Amino acid sequence: MAPSQEVAAPAATATKEPSANGTPAAAPKTKAPALNERILSSITRRSVAAHPWHDLEIGPDAPTIFNCVIEIPKGSKVKYELDKKTGLIKVDRVLYSSVVYPHNYGFIPRTLCDDSDPIDVLVIMQEPVVPGCFLRAKAIGLMPMIDQGEADDKIIAVCADDPEYRHFNDIKELPPHRLAEIRRFFEDCESYYCYLSCFYY
């Protein structure tokens, strides 16, 4: 005798009660969530953004070639800086004279200087870049500085992907007027609270 086979009962399907004229009644409409509820829901679901100081890798070719985050573009009169809490770039101040930043200026991720900030870097390249972006740089020199009694050294670097500057390996290879321009900028911009030493090669 063939084994008995159980036959599954058909799934129950919901039926719509007919309306007075004999046509099926429309399904009830669900209420759209209020605007505040939608905003709160999107905030809850969003992923946490990476912090440029703590989360960005310094790069596989460091210390020869390293990543750096640009805070201030070349030619800017506005001093932007990293907000440590949020990881966003904020406006610190507008420079009080006609001085502008001679080159792109930022910091090296995952580093720490004596002033509890990441190490600063001035990146020499042809064009200004957007604040908050990161690029590959190559260090060619160091300008020691003292800010309110603490070391605040500046790394002088070139953009590793700029064909006009990437072949420089030592700050002595730069034209003398370029070094004078950099030094004069920091003297004018930081003179009230910084002490500058000579360039290191």
C-alpha contacts under 8 A as a table, 3 or more apart, distances in Angstrom:
res1	aa1	res2	aa2	distance
16	K	24	P	5.96
16	K	25	A	6.12
16	K	27	A	7.97
17	E	24	P	6.22
17	E	25	A	6.10
18	P	21	N	7.66
18	P	22	G	5.30
18	P	23	T	5.41
18	P	24	P	4.38
18	P	25	A	5.51
19	S	22	G	5.26
19	S	23	T	5.51
19	S	24	P	5.84
19	S	25	A	5.34
20	A	23	T	7.53
33	P	37	E	6.11
33	P	38	R	6.43
34	A	37	E	5.26
34	A	38	R	6.42
35	L	38	R	5.14
35	L	39	I	6.28
36	N	39	I	5.13
36	N	40	L	6.18
37	E	40	L	5.19
37	E	41	S	6.04
38	R	41	S	5.04
38	R	42	S	6.21
39	I	42	S	5.21
39	I	43	I	6.28
40	L	43	I	5.11
40	L	44	T	6.21
41	S	44	T	5.14
41	S	45	R	6.30
42	S	45	R	5.14
42	S	46	R	6.07
43	I	46	R	5.41
50	A	55	D	5.81
50	A	56	L	7.50
50	A	87	G	7.88
51	H	54	H	5.56
51	H	55	D	5.21
51	H	56	L	7.03
51	H	86	T	7.57
51	H	87	G	5.04
52	P	55	D	5.73
52	P	56	L	5.25
52	P	69	V	7.15
52	P	87	G	6.20
52	P	109	P	6.66
53	W	56	L	6.27
53	W	87	G	7.35
53	W	108	I	7.61
53	W	109	P	4.55
53	W	110	R	5.75
53	W	118	P	7.48
54	H	109	P	6.44
54	H	110	R	5.48
55	D	109	P	7.84
55	D	110	R	7.68
56	L	109	P	6.17
56	L	110	R	7.47
57	E	67	N	7.31
57	E	109	P	6.83
57	E	110	R	7.31
58	I	62	A	6.63
58	I	66	F	5.54
58	I	67	N	5.09
58	I	68	C	7.45
58	I	108	I	7.10
58	I	109	P	5.85
58	I	110	R	6.75
59	G	62	A	5.66
59	G	65	I	7.39
59	G	66	F	5.29
59	G	67	N	5.69
60	P	66	F	7.71
61	D	64	T	5.98
61	D	65	I	5.16
61	D	66	F	6.37
62	A	65	I	4.92
62	A	66	F	4.80
63	P	66	F	5.94
64	T	138	K	6.08
64	T	139	A	7.22
65	I	136	R	6.36
65	I	137	A	5.59
65	I	138	K	4.91
65	I	139	A	7.60
65	I	160	A	7.13
66	F	108	I	7.73
66	F	136	R	5.48
66	F	137	A	5.46
66	F	138	K	6.57
67	N	108	I	6.51
67	N	109	P	7.22
67	N	134	F	6.46
67	N	135	L	5.57
67	N	136	R	4.62
67	N	137	A	6.17
68	C	106	G	6.66
68	C	107	F	5.52
68	C	108	I	4.53
68	C	109	P	6.31
68	C	121	V	7.67
68	C	134	F	5.38
68	C	135	L	5.67
68	C	136	R	6.38
68	C	137	A	6.73
69	V	106	G	5.40
69	V	107	F	5.47
69	V	108	I	6.40
69	V	109	P	7.10
69	V	132	G	6.20
69	V	133	C	5.80
69	V	134	F	4.19
69	V	135	L	6.66
70	I	73	P	7.04
70	I	104	N	6.52
70	I	105	Y	5.59
70	I	106	G	4.12
70	I	107	F	6.68
70	I	129	V	7.57
70	I	130	V	7.44
70	I	131	P	5.47
70	I	132	G	5.56
70	I	133	C	5.75
70	I	134	F	5.87
70	I	135	L	7.71
71	E	80	Y	5.72
71	E	81	E	5.69
71	E	82	L	6.91
71	E	89	I	6.74
71	E	104	N	7.76
71	E	105	Y	5.98
71	E	106	G	4.75
71	E	107	F	7.63
71	E	131	P	4.73
71	E	132	G	5.68
71	E	133	C	7.90
72	I	76	S	6.74
72	I	78	V	7.54
72	I	79	K	6.37
72	I	80	Y	5.60
72	I	81	E	7.49
72	I	101	Y	7.62
72	I	104	N	5.83
72	I	105	Y	5.11
72	I	106	G	6.44
72	I	130	V	7.92
72	I	131	P	5.69
73	P	76	S	5.73
73	P	101	Y	7.29
73	P	103	H	6.80
73	P	104	N	4.57
73	P	105	Y	6.46
73	P	128	P	4.97
73	P	129	V	5.46
73	P	130	V	6.39
73	P	131	P	6.26
74	K	100	V	7.74
74	K	101	Y	5.42
74	K	102	P	5.54
74	K	103	H	4.18
74	K	104	N	4.45
74	K	105	Y	7.38
74	K	127	E	7.08
74	K	128	P	4.60
74	K	129	V	7.29
75	G	100	V	5.26
75	G	101	Y	5.10
75	G	102	P	5.86
75	G	103	H	6.87
75	G	128	P	7.15
76	S	79	K	7.50
76	S	100	V	5.30
76	S	101	Y	5.51
77	K	94	V	5.99
77	K	95	L	5.59
77	K	98	S	7.67
77	K	99	V	6.69
77	K	100	V	4.67
77	K	101	Y	6.59
78	V	91	V	7.09
78	V	92	D	7.72
78	V	93	R	6.12
78	V	94	V	4.45
78	V	95	L	6.12
78	V	100	V	7.98
79	K	91	V	6.22
79	K	92	D	5.55
79	K	93	R	5.36
79	K	94	V	5.88
79	K	95	L	6.84
80	Y	89	I	6.39
80	Y	90	K	5.54
80	Y	91	V	4.52
80	Y	92	D	5.34
80	Y	93	R	7.21
80	Y	131	P	7.97
81	E	89	I	5.57
81	E	90	K	5.58
81	E	91	V	6.47
81	E	92	D	6.20
82	L	87	G	6.27
82	L	88	L	5.95
82	L	89	I	4.68
82	L	90	K	6.22
83	D	86	T	5.79
83	D	87	G	5.38
83	D	88	L	5.47
83	D	89	I	5.91
83	D	90	K	6.18
84	K	87	G	5.44
84	K	88	L	7.71
88	L	132	G	7.71
89	I	131	P	7.23
89	I	132	G	6.44
91	V	94	V	7.98
95	L	98	S	7.49
95	L	99	V	6.90
95	L	100	V	7.65
95	L	189	C	7.47
96	Y	99	V	7.92
99	V	185	F	7.06
99	V	188	D	7.43
99	V	189	C	7.19
100	V	185	F	7.83
101	Y	104	N	7.14
101	Y	105	Y	7.69
101	Y	185	F	7.27
102	P	181	E	7.45
102	P	182	I	6.85
102	P	185	F	7.36
103	H	122	L	6.43
103	H	123	V	6.06
103	H	124	I	5.46
103	H	125	M	6.92
103	H	128	P	7.33
104	N	122	L	5.94
104	N	123	V	5.23
104	N	124	I	6.64
104	N	125	M	7.52
104	N	128	P	6.23
104	N	129	V	7.11
105	Y	120	D	7.49
105	Y	121	V	5.90
105	Y	122	L	4.55
105	Y	123	V	6.04
106	G	120	D	5.78
106	G	121	V	5.39
106	G	122	L	6.52
106	G	123	V	7.87
107	F	118	P	5.94
107	F	119	I	5.45
107	F	120	D	4.37
107	F	121	V	5.27
108	I	111	T	6.13
108	I	118	P	6.24
108	I	119	I	5.63
108	I	120	D	6.59
108	I	121	V	6.92
109	P	118	P	6.70
109	P	119	I	7.98
110	R	118	P	7.10
111	T	117	D	7.96
111	T	118	P	4.97
111	T	119	I	5.91
112	L	115	D	7.94
112	L	116	S	5.91
112	L	117	D	5.56
112	L	118	P	4.42
112	L	119	I	5.92
113	C	116	S	5.48
113	C	117	D	5.51
113	C	118	P	5.65
113	C	119	I	5.49
113	C	151	A	7.28
113	C	152	D	6.90
114	D	117	D	7.35
114	D	150	E	6.19
114	D	151	A	5.70
114	D	152	D	7.07
115	D	150	E	5.99
115	D	151	A	6.70
115	D	152	D	6.73
119	I	152	D	7.76
119	I	153	D	7.28
119	I	154	K	7.14
119	I	155	I	7.57
120	D	152	D	7.75
120	D	153	D	6.96
120	D	154	K	5.18
120	D	155	I	6.17
121	V	154	K	5.44
121	V	155	I	4.47
121	V	156	I	5.87
121	V	157	A	6.77
122	L	154	K	6.90
122	L	155	I	6.18
122	L	156	I	5.09
122	L	157	A	6.00
123	V	137	A	6.99
123	V	156	I	6.33
123	V	157	A	4.78
123	V	158	V	5.02
123	V	159	C	6.10
124	I	156	I	7.65
124	I	157	A	6.11
124	I	158	V	4.61
124	I	159	C	6.28
124	I	165	Y	7.36
125	M	128	P	7.80
125	M	158	V	6.16
125	M	159	C	5.70
125	M	162	D	6.36
125	M	164	E	7.51
125	M	165	Y	6.34
126	Q	162	D	7.28
126	Q	164	E	7.32
129	V	133	C	7.41
130	V	133	C	5.93
135	L	159	C	7.33
136	R	159	C	6.08
136	R	160	A	5.49
136	R	161	D	6.90
137	A	157	A	6.11
137	A	158	V	5.59
137	A	159	C	4.49
137	A	160	A	4.85
137	A	161	D	7.82
138	K	157	A	5.18
138	K	158	V	5.37
138	K	159	C	6.33
138	K	160	A	5.77
138	K	166	R	7.73
138	K	169	N	7.77
139	A	155	I	6.56
139	A	156	I	5.86
139	A	157	A	4.07
139	A	158	V	6.55
139	A	169	N	7.57
140	I	155	I	7.89
140	I	156	I	5.90
140	I	157	A	5.24
140	I	158	V	7.15
140	I	168	F	7.27
140	I	169	N	5.35
140	I	170	D	4.49
140	I	171	I	5.06
140	I	201	Y	7.13
141	G	155	I	6.19
141	G	156	I	5.01
141	G	157	A	6.80
141	G	170	D	6.43
141	G	171	I	5.28
141	G	199	F	6.89
141	G	200	Y	5.68
141	G	201	Y	5.00
142	L	153	D	7.03
142	L	154	K	5.85
142	L	155	I	4.69
142	L	156	I	5.53
142	L	199	F	5.75
142	L	200	Y	5.01
142	L	201	Y	6.75
143	M	153	D	5.84
143	M	154	K	5.15
143	M	155	I	6.42
143	M	156	I	7.12
143	M	196	L	7.49
143	M	197	S	6.68
143	M	198	C	6.29
143	M	199	F	4.67
143	M	200	Y	6.17
144	P	151	A	7.41
144	P	152	D	6.90
144	P	153	D	4.36
144	P	154	K	6.29
144	P	196	L	6.36
144	P	197	S	5.48
144	P	198	C	6.98
144	P	199	F	7.05
144	P	200	Y	7.77
145	M	151	A	5.97
145	M	152	D	5.11
145	M	153	D	4.88
145	M	154	K	7.13
145	M	194	C	6.57
145	M	195	Y	5.55
145	M	196	L	4.70
145	M	197	S	6.09
146	I	149	G	5.81
146	I	150	E	5.38
146	I	151	A	4.69
146	I	152	D	5.46
146	I	153	D	7.32
146	I	194	C	5.41
146	I	195	Y	5.00
146	I	196	L	6.67
147	D	150	E	5.26
147	D	151	A	6.23
147	D	152	D	5.84
147	D	193	Y	5.94
147	D	194	C	4.56
147	D	195	Y	6.66
148	Q	193	Y	6.06
148	Q	194	C	6.65
156	I	171	I	7.72
158	V	162	D	7.94
158	V	165	Y	6.01
158	V	166	R	6.17
158	V	168	F	7.31
159	C	162	D	5.41
159	C	165	Y	6.64
159	C	166	R	5.96
160	A	165	Y	7.51
160	A	166	R	4.81
161	D	166	R	6.27
162	D	165	Y	5.65
162	D	166	R	5.53
163	P	166	R	5.60
163	P	167	H	7.50
164	E	167	H	7.47
165	Y	168	F	5.79
166	R	169	N	7.96
168	F	171	I	7.54
168	F	173	E	6.55
168	F	174	L	7.63
169	N	173	E	7.50
170	D	173	E	5.65
170	D	174	L	7.73
170	D	201	Y	6.50
171	I	174	L	5.58
171	I	201	Y	6.14
172	K	175	P	7.83
172	K	201	Y	7.02
174	L	178	R	6.48
174	L	179	L	7.09
175	P	178	R	5.38
175	P	179	L	6.96
176	P	179	L	5.34
176	P	180	A	6.34
177	H	180	A	4.92
177	H	181	E	6.00
178	R	181	E	5.04
178	R	182	I	6.37
179	L	182	I	5.20
179	L	183	R	6.20
180	A	183	R	5.18
180	A	184	R	5.94
181	E	184	R	5.23
181	E	185	F	6.16
182	I	185	F	5.21
182	I	186	F	6.63
183	R	186	F	5.44
183	R	187	E	6.23
184	R	187	E	4.96
184	R	188	D	6.08
185	F	188	D	5.26
185	F	189	C	5.86
186	F	189	C	4.97
186	F	190	E	5.37
186	F	191	S	7.02
186	F	196	L	7.96
187	E	190	E	5.63
187	E	191	S	4.87
187	E	196	L	7.40
188	D	191	S	5.58
190	E	193	Y	5.97
190	E	194	C	5.50
191	S	194	C	5.40
191	S	195	Y	7.11
